[in-house]
């Protein structure tokens, strides 16, 4: 939109409407396993040999976008890597898991349900 005023000054603006319709799982170039899903709060993450060696960071967010787990500097020098995640003190609900290995990211959803 371009507008002008009485003194001849012109201003312009751009209006963008962005619709976010969901979160897709971004996968690494290799297979990975997160189980069980749904979980009672304890679950395993397994990363295969094809993942870049080095530092691994794990972040988990609740459905409000709040970070509930943050672990950086996990060693990935020997593969496959198996992580046990214990989230017994969080509420039932949907969580987003984000794992970074080198320059690759993994994002996956996890349902926590402690009901028997």
Order of alpha helices (4+ residues) and beta strands (2+ residues): beta-beta-beta-beta-beta-beta-beta-beta-beta
